[in-house]
Amino acid sequence: MIDTKELAQIWAAFPLSEENDAAQLAEQLKNNPEEWAAAAEFLKRPDLDSLPAGRHEITAHSFAAVSEYDSRAEGKYEAHKDYADIQLILEGAENIWIAPIDAATERLSDYDPVKDIEFFGAASHDERAALADRKHWVILFPSDLHKPCIAIDKPVHIHKIVVKVKL
């Protein structure tokens, strides 16, 4: 059995963005401690910088996706139903625009249950930019519409890990 207070302390020690929903994280740590504990153990690995691009299994339900790309000026919003995203930038920095899911407008795709994603063109209200870099990890829940990969001033090379925690 995982001690949820200890698990909360582990997560509090990570460099989390102030834009994260702390109440939602606390609730998820209590509801699904095994998956969040496994994600924490993965994120403590000393070899994160050298993981190859692609999918890395964490548990039977959660995984990490390592990618490299250049940030961009524009993007589209996305939302998930079954997973939380922990977005950790290993190299570079980007903005992740966040809005409440009920702000989603201009549906660009139907929900894909296999990929757990749907896309939107805009948010109607309460948009905010969260800095994502090595010292600001952004955690996104199904209640968060989010637009990742956005350049801060100009496009830069990004090396990123997105841990997908099954809810």
ABEGO torsion letter per residue (X at the ends): XBBAAAAAAAAAABBBBAABBAAAAAAAAAABAAAAAAAAAAAABAAAAABBBEBBBABAABBBBBBBBBBBABBBBBBBAABBBBBBBABEBBBBBBBBAAABBGBABBBBAAAGBBBBABBABGBBBBBBBAABBBBBBAABBBBBGBBAABBBBBBBBBBBBBX
